Structures are given as structure tokens and as C-alpha cells.
Amino acid sequence: MKVLQINCVYQKGSTGKIVYDLHTQLQKNNIESVVCYGRGEKTDGAYKICSELYSHINKIYARLTGLAYGGCHFSTRRLISIIRKENPDIVHLQCINGNFVNIYRLITWLKKSGIRTILTLHAEFFHTANCGYAFDCDGWLHGCKDCPVWRRETQSLFFNRTHGSWKRMKKAFDGFKNLRVVSVSPWLMERAMQSPILGQFRHSSILNGLDTDIYHPTDTSHLRRRYAADDEKIIFFATAAFLSDPTHVKGGYYILELAKRMKNEKVKFLIAAVCCDDKVVWGENTTYLGTITDQKTLAQYYSMADVCILASRRETFSMPMAESLSCGTPMVGFKAGAPETIHLQEHCTFVEYGDIDALEQAVRKRLDEGKDPAIAQQAEKKYAKERMAHEYITLYKQMMQE
């Protein structure tokens, strides 16, 4: 059996690490595995199908036309030629936004070619055809007409083409007989099943996995000496983007507010983010670590922390939660959709989004309770990459038999 995965990034970012872990696990199980990706640096052992310059050009094209998932004709043609060359038994689509492939064209080609295809949903853009998170909006159930936030969600400069994008996405998927849809959480699966675009297919849920040889409790005494006194508590927050804007989806604003409330106590906040707004004003008890690219180093920060926080408004899974728990550290956060449905109940506390008082109370309670040595063992059973790979391999074999 031969599986070809397609993703925006490879080895980096949450989905990039997931694709890499699945790739290596397939090889360990004597399954031929191929990876195609679009963004980031070139790496051995995988096809990079799009240059960064071409991607930026297509991003401008998308903003001019209002179609976020069109364009990319040359890179899409190259991807299709690679699929033809490799002739896989199964094409596994992961997160393929990011201006490197024409989604409409790729889906249509896979449908007409009759290739067995698995679509893993890491966000909502496949069934909304526009935004990554629909939040409380139900426009995607009715064709995304008269979208009130089209500029923000599509970054279009001139045209509101959300309805046109919705129709194109539905047309691409309609009649796709050899497609199975997998969601990374039951919460996301329930959403996708309601969609006129994806509701017609067979659905299942497979939780994301991670490398528990990396994410596990480790000795962090050297980090604690660097960042905190012996009697100080550490609160760790890892995110893709940190902004002080109260409306930003990742909730950096609430971390700053919580730090202000605890500024006169023996508590230190450590923040790791891929990107950060220059306007953020850090308090005396907050330390910005920048981007942590090395996974082992990131795992050490998770292990050192007494509590980790999830402040997002919406998450379809939350790798930081899985990584924190795997490193033996409890999680406190806002109810964001999927996390409160796939967490370890005894070791996580979730409160209503935006309720800073309840968040503070929950954090203080977890700090007082301390860390349970059983957290990491329970997390390993639930979030290990081996479990994820086993479930995908089972699905691959089912599709081959069908």
C-alpha cells in the first residue's frame, strides 16, 4: 500500500509535525509513504511543490479576486503530475490552505480520477469554503450569502465572493464517491456533518497524535533557575500568534490581564509565540520567549510549568493542550469548542470564554493543587502518535477493501 499526504507545511507547525509523525509511523509499518507540501524550507524526503515567491504572488491574486482557494495553477499542475508519477493507492489531504494549491481544481481532479481520498479536517475552511473558524455564524449552512465579515476572513480587497467560493467548493466535492472525511475531534466532526458541502460523505474522528518520546516530563531545574526563584510558580502559554487585541482568536489579551492581576504574587508568566504584535506591553512578571522551534526545548517549558493556559476563542483540537498534558502539566482555559471535549477531565479546567474572573480562580486552584504524576501516563495513551497512526492505517485498509 502506498499513501501520499498533502499538507501546507512539513515538520513545522502543528499540522507539519502531525504529517511527519504519520509519515514515519507508516514507514515503520512497512507502508510506502510520500509527502507533498507547499510552504517553508525545502527538506529531504518530501516534495516541495511551491516556491515562496509564487505563493506570495498567489496571495495577492487571492486578495484581488476574493477567492482564497483559487489560483496556484502552476503549483497545482506540478502536484497533480507528482500524484500521477507516484501512483498512490490513497491520497491523504491534510491542511491544504496557505496559497500553494488550487483546492477546487485538486478536489475535482481527484474526484474524476477515482483515487481513494481521505480528507482530514484540522479547521473549518473545507465545509465553510471561506473562514477557518465559523464561530457562532451559521452562514456556511446556507451558502455564505451576505457575509458580514468577508474582508477579515477572506482578506479580499474589493469583492465579497464568499457565496461564489461556497458554490465552487460544493461543486468540487459533489459526486466524489471515493472520499472519506476525518475530523481531528468529535466536535469538529459534528460540525462538518451538518455542512451541505461535506455532509454527504462518511465521517469519522481521529484525534491528533504527537511524539511522546519528546513530549514527556523532563528535568527542568536549569530552566527554573534561569526564569524563576525556587518558590515561584510558572504559568506557560504557547500560541501561534500573540496580540493584545481583545478580539484576537488566540486570546493574548487575557494572558496579559491575568498577569496584571497576579503581578504582586510569586507567579511568573512565560509566553512562546511564532509571531507577536510589536504593540504588546509586557509586565514585570511576564517573559516573552519568542519562537521555540526545537520540540525538545518546547517540551521542557511545558514540563517546567505548574499550569499551562489555553485562551483561544475557538480550537478544533489544540496541540498545546495535548503537549502540556503529555509533559505532565495541567491545563486551564476557556471553552473553545473541541478542547473541552477531548481533554483529560481530572487534569483540565475550562470556563466560559472571556470570563477572566473564572479563569483566574481556576488557575489559582490548579496552582494550589500541584501536579499529578499520573497526568503524563494518561495523556500518552490518548495522544500518542502510534495510536493516531494505527487508526489511520485501519482506515486505509478499510478503503482498500472497499
HUHUDA-V215106 format. One record per pair of residues at least 24 apart in sequence whose ideal C-beta (glycine too) atoms are under 6 Angstrom apart, sorted by sequence separation. I is the first residue (numbers start at 1). J is the second residue. D is the distance in Angstrom with one decimal. If there is no record, write none. Layout:
i:I j:J d:D
i:I j:J d:D
This chain:
i:91 j:115 d:5.4
i:130 j:154 d:5.9
i:173 j:197 d:5.6
i:182 j:206 d:5.3
i:184 j:208 d:5.1
i:259 j:283 d:5.0
i:303 j:327 d:4.4
i:305 j:329 d:5.0
i:309 j:333 d:5.8
i:312 j:336 d:4.7
i:315 j:339 d:5.3
i:10 j:35 d:5.9
i:50 j:75 d:4.0
i:75 j:100 d:5.6
i:76 j:101 d:5.2
i:302 j:327 d:3.7
i:307 j:332 d:5.7
i:49 j:75 d:5.1
i:76 j:102 d:4.3
i:90 j:116 d:4.7
i:91 j:117 d:4.9
i:92 j:118 d:4.7
i:93 j:119 d:4.8
i:94 j:120 d:5.2
i:259 j:285 d:5.6
i:10 j:37 d:4.0
i:95 j:122 d:4.5
i:170 j:197 d:4.8
i:259 j:286 d:4.9
i:302 j:329 d:5.6
i:9 j:37 d:5.9
i:12 j:40 d:5.9
i:97 j:125 d:5.7
i:169 j:197 d:5.5
i:299 j:327 d:5.5
i:347 j:375 d:4.9
i:49 j:78 d:5.1
i:72 j:101 d:5.3
i:76 j:105 d:5.3
i:80 j:109 d:5.7
i:1 j:31 d:5.3
i:2 j:32 d:4.1
i:3 j:33 d:5.4
i:4 j:34 d:4.3
i:5 j:35 d:5.0
i:6 j:36 d:4.9
i:7 j:37 d:5.2
i:8 j:38 d:5.5
i:9 j:39 d:5.2
i:49 j:79 d:4.8
i:72 j:102 d:4.7
i:76 j:106 d:5.9
i:332 j:362 d:4.7
i:8 j:39 d:5.4
i:9 j:40 d:5.0
i:242 j:273 d:3.9
i:332 j:363 d:5.1
i:70 j:102 d:5.7
i:130 j:162 d:4.9
i:69 j:103 d:4.1
i:232 j:266 d:4.7
i:233 j:267 d:4.8
i:234 j:268 d:5.7
i:235 j:269 d:5.0
i:236 j:270 d:5.1
i:237 j:271 d:5.0
i:238 j:272 d:4.7
i:239 j:273 d:5.1
i:240 j:274 d:5.0
i:241 j:275 d:5.1
i:242 j:276 d:4.5
i:243 j:277 d:4.4
i:332 j:366 d:5.5
i:344 j:378 d:5.4
i:47 j:82 d:5.5
i:130 j:165 d:5.5
i:231 j:266 d:5.7
i:10 j:46 d:5.4
i:129 j:165 d:4.8
i:232 j:268 d:5.4
i:244 j:280 d:4.9
i:330 j:366 d:5.1
i:129 j:166 d:4.1
i:59 j:99 d:4.5
i:129 j:169 d:3.7
i:228 j:268 d:5.0
i:313 j:353 d:5.8
i:58 j:99 d:4.7
i:36 j:79 d:5.9
i:328 j:371 d:6.0
i:55 j:99 d:4.7
i:55 j:100 d:5.4
i:36 j:82 d:6.0
i:328 j:375 d:4.8
i:328 j:376 d:4.1
i:50 j:100 d:4.0
i:325 j:375 d:5.7
i:326 j:376 d:6.0
i:34 j:86 d:5.2
i:326 j:379 d:4.3
i:325 j:379 d:3.9
i:255 j:311 d:5.7
i:307 j:363 d:5.8
i:254 j:311 d:4.6
i:326 j:383 d:5.8
i:39 j:98 d:5.3
i:307 j:366 d:4.8
i:38 j:98 d:5.9
i:251 j:311 d:2.8
i:307 j:367 d:5.8
i:39 j:100 d:5.9
i:251 j:312 d:5.4
i:306 j:367 d:5.6
i:322 j:383 d:4.2
i:38 j:100 d:2.6
i:116 j:178 d:4.8
i:117 j:179 d:5.0
i:118 j:180 d:5.2
i:119 j:181 d:5.1
i:120 j:182 d:4.7
i:121 j:183 d:4.6
i:122 j:184 d:5.7
i:250 j:312 d:5.4
i:104 j:168 d:4.9
i:108 j:172 d:4.9
i:118 j:182 d:6.0
i:249 j:313 d:4.9
i:107 j:172 d:4.0
i:111 j:176 d:4.3
i:127 j:192 d:4.9
i:236 j:301 d:5.6
i:121 j:188 d:5.6
i:104 j:172 d:4.7
i:127 j:195 d:3.6
i:236 j:305 d:3.6
i:127 j:197 d:5.1
i:234 j:304 d:5.7
i:121 j:192 d:5.7
i:127 j:198 d:4.6
i:234 j:305 d:4.7
i:234 j:306 d:5.3
i:235 j:307 d:5.3
i:236 j:308 d:4.9
i:237 j:309 d:4.9
i:233 j:306 d:4.7
i:19 j:94 d:5.6
i:223 j:300 d:5.9
i:15 j:94 d:5.6
i:15 j:95 d:4.4
i:220 j:300 d:5.2
i:224 j:304 d:5.8
i:214 j:295 d:5.0
i:223 j:304 d:4.9
i:4 j:86 d:5.6
i:214 j:296 d:5.7
i:218 j:300 d:5.6
i:238 j:320 d:4.7
i:220 j:303 d:5.1
i:4 j:88 d:3.8
i:215 j:299 d:4.9
i:220 j:304 d:3.7
i:214 j:299 d:5.4
i:218 j:303 d:4.9
i:2 j:88 d:4.5
i:68 j:154 d:5.1
i:217 j:303 d:5.1
i:2 j:89 d:5.1
i:3 j:90 d:4.9
i:4 j:91 d:5.2
i:5 j:92 d:4.6
i:6 j:93 d:5.4
i:7 j:94 d:3.9
i:8 j:95 d:5.3
i:1 j:89 d:5.2
i:7 j:95 d:5.7
i:3 j:92 d:5.7
i:6 j:96 d:5.7
i:8 j:98 d:3.8
i:66 j:156 d:3.8
i:63 j:155 d:5.3
i:63 j:156 d:5.9
i:66 j:159 d:3.7
i:63 j:157 d:5.0
i:67 j:161 d:5.8
i:66 j:161 d:3.6
i:67 j:165 d:5.7
i:257 j:356 d:5.6
i:261 j:360 d:5.7
i:254 j:356 d:6.0
i:258 j:360 d:6.0
i:15 j:122 d:5.5
i:215 j:323 d:5.1
i:208 j:317 d:5.3
i:217 j:327 d:5.8
i:215 j:326 d:4.0
i:217 j:328 d:4.0
i:210 j:322 d:5.8
i:215 j:327 d:5.5
i:212 j:326 d:5.7
i:188 j:316 d:4.6
i:185 j:317 d:5.2
i:184 j:317 d:4.4
i:233 j:367 d:5.2
i:187 j:337 d:5.3
i:188 j:338 d:5.9
i:187 j:338 d:4.3
i:185 j:338 d:3.8
i:187 j:341 d:4.9
i:185 j:342 d:5.3
i:217 j:376 d:5.3
i:216 j:376 d:5.8
i:212 j:380 d:4.8
i:212 j:384 d:5.0
i:210 j:383 d:5.6
i:209 j:383 d:6.0
i:211 j:385 d:5.6
i:209 j:384 d:5.7
i:210 j:385 d:5.9
i:209 j:385 d:3.7
i:209 j:387 d:6.0
i:135 j:314 d:6.0
i:209 j:388 d:2.9
i:133 j:314 d:4.3
i:206 j:391 d:4.6
i:18 j:208 d:5.5
i:21 j:211 d:5.8
i:123 j:316 d:5.8
i:116 j:399 d:4.9
i:14 j:319 d:4.3
i:90 j:396 d:5.6
i:21 j:385 d:4.1
i:25 j:389 d:3.5
i:22 j:389 d:5.7
